[in-house]
Amino acid sequence: MYVFCQNSDPDKQYYLYSNDEKEYRVNLCDSCGNYIKVVDLRQMNRYFYPGLELISTLHLDLKAKENRYVSSVAL
């Protein structure tokens, strides 16, 4: 699992997820301090709308930023 920095140390890589939202995950890297949200389409039982997913997963951004991670995706 890489966020963006090519860190391959498993002790510095984490992810957050919720059993209530199995389709969403946040990959975190302690090496670079970045995170990226991941959507597992295999877990979705509806159509995928990227813009809607950005909005409906804002709580994941807040949780990552609360822990001092920075989004690795520039919008």
Order of alpha helices (4+ residues) and beta strands (2+ residues): beta-beta-beta-alpha-alpha-beta
